[in-house]
Amino acid sequence: MAKYLLLKHYRGAPAPVNNVPMDQWTPEEISAHVQYMGDFAARLEKTGEFVDGQALAPEGTFVRYDGEGRPPVTDGPFAETKDLIAGWMVIDVDSYERAVELAGELSAAPGAGGKPIHEWLELRPFLAASPTITECPHG
Amino acid sequence: MNDALLRSLTPSVLGILVRRGADFAAAEDAVQDALVEAVRVWPADPPRDAKGWLVTVAWRRFLDQTRSDSARRRREDLVDEEPPPGPAPDVDDTLQLYFLCTHPSLTPSSAVALTLRAVGGLTTRQIAQAYLVPEATMAQRISRAKRTVSGVRFDQPGDVATVLRVLYLVFNEGYSGDVDLAAEAIRLTRQLAAAIDHPEVAGLLALMLLHHARRAGRTAPDGSLVPLAEQDRRRWDTASIAEGVGILQAALARDRLGEFQVQAAIAALHADAPTAEETDWVQIVEWYDELTRLTDSPVVRLNRAVAVGEADGPRAGLAALAALDDSLPRHTAVAAYLHERDGDLAAAARLYSEAAHKAPNLAERDYLTRQAARLNAGRGR
């Protein structure tokens, strides 16, 4: 009844508790991590709470208009200054509490040593379209 | 082929199967099969008794399914004891279906989905589109809900208040896709009101009709929000208003007040006023006092503060507001409005902008941002 976006960040978020870069995990640890994420999504599909989820490449580009007849400007090789989003999942749940609960579970994905990475996830509600009743002021 | 006819018959056919002892999920499947069969057969060979036809075909499907089950023996015994299929009074069956679809064991979103599917006869795809989720997600939600209520036996009436809450949830979802959920909620509440004689059911129906009547005035052609005071009242649906007021008056006369009746009374006072200035705010405050007594909800107290601001002036409204927790949804928006009316434009502009930041939906956010911008521009930045 309410949609939330769960954002995983490559960087920009506070450091997780189990802060070992993924390229220093064992292949088994990576598989376990990926498996956890896949299982999580599959479980939400079953509960009817899954809307969409995708992973994103770590490199992206800022682009802006640079005036009539000119090619768009791109920001060049300064990726380290960006807030880089690793991927997202959209869920449709009954309450904010449920959204927090699920984000907490996703944050417990296993990392190095098979222990939860305690990754910080960003949880953002969708702004809905206009409801029929706007309770206030007397719409 | 008449889709509306099929949809209107769906709940009573399903209700009859459930009452005869069919498991809910199996009954639902059987009814869906019967509907598909009807679409195929009826154009060439229309039945004399559409409902009787559907009951017969659905019941036969149910028996076919059941016979191939592992529990075949026990269920056949059960079936043997049942009367043969045929038309039956549908009132109680439909009602039972409402209670089943809004059973307390279901989460609100599951109850909503199951109600739209089983009582409303909407397809899974239509419901998924209306709620902007993938069809697979909605299919899972519905089949999970069906499993949850599968073992529920109905030997006692359910809670009408739960049914009303679910219908109101559907109504408030507004509309998107090709299904107008507000209109659908009204249709279902009408059906419920025909089946059950309860002043709060009438109250909810009146409330929906009165809100729905103002829908055309609530948004500008570009989709932006138009506040009540600025709405073009000629765009309100006077027939719906008259119907809502009539239903409400009959309910109020029975002297069993409930929150939906009170909310409808407030909506009726707005709908009745020829202009915003002529709104009977004093009476609206009285109804809010009544509503506070019935619900004691902070949101109601907040709305009451708005009404007090109109009835007794912005200072009185701000005083009522000061008594409330400022973390309440829309508290800041109300404060902004009252400050503006009190002439403190700088505070109002700041509060509008803060309220926009907290707004739960796009239309409201844009509206509040424009209010802040209007005041800021006016003060010659």
Chai-1 contact restraints between the chains, C-beta under 6 A:
chainA,res_idxA,chainB,res_idxB,connection_type,confidence,min_distance_angstrom,max_distance_angstrom,comment,restraint_id
A,M1,B,S109,contact,1.0,0.0,6.0,A-B,restraint_1
A,K46,B,Q140,contact,1.0,0.0,6.0,A-B,restraint_2
A,G48,B,T137,contact,1.0,0.0,6.0,A-B,restraint_3
A,G48,B,Q140,contact,1.0,0.0,6.0,A-B,restraint_4
A,G48,B,R141,contact,1.0,0.0,6.0,A-B,restraint_5
A,G48,B,R144,contact,1.0,0.0,6.0,A-B,restraint_6
A,F50,B,T137,contact,1.0,0.0,6.0,A-B,restraint_7
A,V51,B,V133,contact,1.0,0.0,6.0,A-B,restraint_8
A,D92,B,V133,contact,1.0,0.0,6.0,A-B,restraint_9
A,D94,B,T107,contact,1.0,0.0,6.0,A-B,restraint_10
A,D94,B,P108,contact,1.0,0.0,6.0,A-B,restraint_11
A,D94,B,S109,contact,1.0,0.0,6.0,A-B,restraint_12
A,L127,B,N361,contact,1.0,0.0,6.0,A-B,restraint_13
A,L127,B,L362,contact,1.0,0.0,6.0,A-B,restraint_14
A,A128,B,N361,contact,1.0,0.0,6.0,A-B,restraint_15
A,S130,B,N361,contact,1.0,0.0,6.0,A-B,restraint_16
A,S130,B,A363,contact,1.0,0.0,6.0,A-B,restraint_17
A,P131,B,N172,contact,1.0,0.0,6.0,A-B,restraint_18
A,P131,B,G174,contact,1.0,0.0,6.0,A-B,restraint_19
A,T132,B,F171,contact,1.0,0.0,6.0,A-B,restraint_20
A,T132,B,N172,contact,1.0,0.0,6.0,A-B,restraint_21
A,T132,B,G174,contact,1.0,0.0,6.0,A-B,restraint_22
A,T132,B,A182,contact,1.0,0.0,6.0,A-B,restraint_23
A,I133,B,N172,contact,1.0,0.0,6.0,A-B,restraint_24
A,I133,B,H211,contact,1.0,0.0,6.0,A-B,restraint_25
A,C136,B,N303,contact,1.0,0.0,6.0,A-B,restraint_26
A,C136,B,R330,contact,1.0,0.0,6.0,A-B,restraint_27
A,P137,B,V306,contact,1.0,0.0,6.0,A-B,restraint_28
A,H138,B,L228,contact,1.0,0.0,6.0,A-B,restraint_29
A,G139,B,L228,contact,1.0,0.0,6.0,A-B,restraint_30
